[in-house]
Amino acid sequence: MKTIITITTVSLGIITTAIAVTPTSKRLTPQVITDLTSPSESPNPKNYRVAISGISLASPSDPKKFYSDPVNLNPTGIIECIREFIFPHEWEPPKVEKSSPVSVPTRGGGSEQVVPVTPTTPTGFQPINIGWTIHLTAKPIGKLVALYGIVDYTAVEMVRGGYGPIAGPIYSEKGRVLLSENKLDQPKFQTTTTRFHIFALPGEVYEVTFYRGTKAEEHLVTLTVANDGKAEPNPPANVSPGGSLKKAHHD
C-alpha cells in the first residue's frame, strides 16, 4: 500500500548517504554488526513513519529546521512539496486587425499611421509540478530499517521559445514604431535527482545531503515505528536535534 502526503526536463542523478545525528557510543565491530542485523525474535513492525526537515519551495535559511508532515510507509510512501506551473504550448499567429489605422507618436515628435496587430496569442496550456517529490521505501533488517529514498527537485526558468518568419518584434512599415514585442517564451525544466540509503535505527535522526539544482543542502531524516497504525509524535517543528554527526554513505 502506498501513502502520499502533499504539502502544498533535463535530469541530473546524484546518490547520497546519510549521517547519524543521534549520538552513539558503540564502535562498529563484528559483534555490533551481528547484534544489529540478526533476525529479531519479535515480529517486525508493519508501519513506519518518516519526516524530513527543510522541504520547502523557497530555499530555507536552515534546511535542518521545520519538518514535513510525517508520511506512513507500508512499505512505501511519498512526501511532496510542490506547486503547479501552467505554461502555453499552442498559439495563434499574429493577426492584422481589419480596422482603420491609428496614429502613433514617433520619437521625432511627429506621428505615424499604423494598422493594429494582435501578437502571437496562446490558446492551449499544460501543467507540470515543480518543487520536491520524495519516494520512500522501508524494509526491516534485524533491529535496523533499510530506508531508501529517491528525491526529485524540479525547477523552472522561462527562456526564449519563439522562432520562424513571424517570430520576434512587430514594426510599422517604416520600421520606426514597435507595434508589439510578439514575445513567445517557453519553460526550461530541470530535475535534479538525489538517491539516498540509510540503515536506520528507529528513533534516530540522520543528516542527508539533497540537491536543489546545483546547491547542496543538509536535511534531517527521522524514522519511527508506527504502532498499530498510530504514528509516533511529530518531530519538533523548529528545533534541530543535536548530537555528534556520524557520516552515512553516498551512493
N, C-alpha and C positions, 0 to 999 in steps of 0.2 A: 504494500500500500504506500502511495506517495503523497506527502503533505506539502502544500505550497503556502507560504506566507508572503504577501506582497506589502511592503512598506510604502508604500506611497500613498563592402566590408572586407577590409584587409584584416587579417588575423595574425597576432603575434603570440607565440606559445612560450610560456615560462613555467618551469617546475620548481617548486619551493618546498622547504621543510620548516618545521616549527621549532620554537624554543620554549622549554617549560619555564614558566614564570614562578609557579609554586615551588618553594624551596624543598630540596630533598637532601637527606643526609647519607643516602645509600650510594656507595660506589658501584658502578656496573661491573659485576663479576659473573662467572658462570652460575653460581648459586642464585644470585638475584635474577638472572635471566630465566632460570628454571622456575623460580617462585612466581614470576610474573606471567609466564606463558603456559604453565602446566594447566591442563583442563580443570575447571572448577567442579567441585563436588555438588554445588548447588546449581539450580537451573539458571541459565543466562537470562538477563533481562530482555524483554521483548521490545521495549521502547527506550529511546534515548532522547535527550534534549540538548540542542546546541544553540548558542548565541555567539555573535561576532561583533566586536566593537568597531566604531568608525565607519560603518556602511552608510554613506550619505551621498547625495548628488553633488553637493559642493565639497571641495576638498577641505576636510576638517583641520583645525589648528593642531589637534591632538587626536590621531586615529585610535588611541587606546582608551578613549572615553566614549560614552553614550552607546550602549549596546543595542543591537537589533532586538526585536521581539524574538524569543526563542522559537525554534521550529522542532516539531516531533520527527524523529527518524524511525521508520518502521519498515524496512531498514533505511529508506531514502527520504529525502526532503529537499525543499528549495527555499532559500531566502532571496528575496528580491527587493531592490530599492530602485525604482525605475520611473520614468515618465514617458508619455507617448509623444513622439515627434512626428508631425504630419508635414509632408512635402509634396509639391506638384510633380506630376510625371506625364501629363498630357496638356497640350496647348493649342490654341487657335493662333494662326499667324496674324501679323499686323493687318489692320483694315483701314482703308481710306474712307472717311465718312462722306456720305452724299449730302453735303451741306455747303453753304456759301463760305468762301474764305473769310478768315478773321484777321484783324490787324494785330500784329505782334511787334512790340518795340525792338529796335536793334541797338547795338552798342553805340553807334554814332549819334544817337538821339532821334533818329527817324523811326520809321515803321515799315513793316513788310506784310503783304497779304499772303497768308498761308492756309492750306487746307487741313482741318483737324484730322489726326490719325490716332487710332486706338492701337497701343503697342501689343506685343505678344501677350496673350491672356491665358492663364492656367484654367483648365477645365476638368482635370482629374487629379486626385490626390491619393497618396499612400501613407500608412502609418508604420513606424518602427519604434521599438522600445530602446531607450538609451539609459545608461546607468549600470547598476550591478545586478547580475544574476548568478547565484551560487548554488550549485548542485552538490549535495552531500550524501554520503553513504557510510553507514556504521556497521561493523562486524566484530562481535566479541571474540577475543582470543585469550583464554585464561582470565586473568584479572584485568587485562588490557582491552581496549576497544580500538580497532583499526578504523580511523576516521579518514576518509578520502574526500577531497573537495576539488571541484572544477569551478574556478572563479572567473567569470567573464565581465569585463568592464567595457562598455561601448560608448564612444564619444562621437560628436558630430561637428562638422565645420562646413559652412556654406562657401562654395567656390564657383568660379565661372563654369557655366554649363551650356551656354548657347553658342551654336556655330552655324555656318551656312550663309547664303547670299542675303537673307533677310534678318540676320542677327546683328546686334550692335545698335548704336545710336541712330536716330532718325533726324535728318536735317531738312531744311527747306530746299527748294530747287536751286536757290542761290548759294546754298552751303553755308549760310551765316547764322541761322537760328536753329537751335536744338529743339526739336518737337517732343522727343521722348528719349529716355535712356534705353528703352527697349531691352531692359536687363533681364537675363534669364540665368539665375544661379541654381546650382544643384548641390545636394549634400554629399560630403565626403565622410563616410563612416569608418571608424577604426575600432576593432575589438581586440583588446589585449586579454589573453587567457593565461591565468596562473593556476597551476595544479599543485596541491599540497597533500601530504600524508603525515598523520600523527598516530603513533601507538600511544593512545592516551589512557591515563588513569582517571576514572570518573571523579569529578570534583576539582581536578587540577586546571590551571589556566596556562595556555600556550601562546607564545608570540610567533606570529606568522607574517611573512612578507607578501603583500599583494601589490600589483602594479596598476596604477591609474594612468593608463597610457605609458609614458616612459618614466613616470615618477614612482619610485618605490615607497610604500607605506607600511609601517609596522602595525598590525592589528592583533587583538587578543581574541582567542577562541576558547570557549568554555564548553565542556561536555558533562552532563549529569545524567543520572538514571531517572527515568520517569516511572514511578511505581504505580502499577495498576492503571496506567494511562494518565495518572495525575503527575504533572510536572513539578520538579523542584522549584523553589522561588527563583525569580529572575536575578541575574547578576546586577550589582548596583548600577544605576543609570549613569552616574557621572564620576565614579571613583575607579581608578585603575588599581588592580591588585598589585601588591608589592612583592618583594622577594628577589632572590637571586635568579639569574637567567641561565637556562640550560639549552644549548643550541639543538634544534631539530634539523631534519635532513631536507635539503632542496634536491628535487629530482633533476 
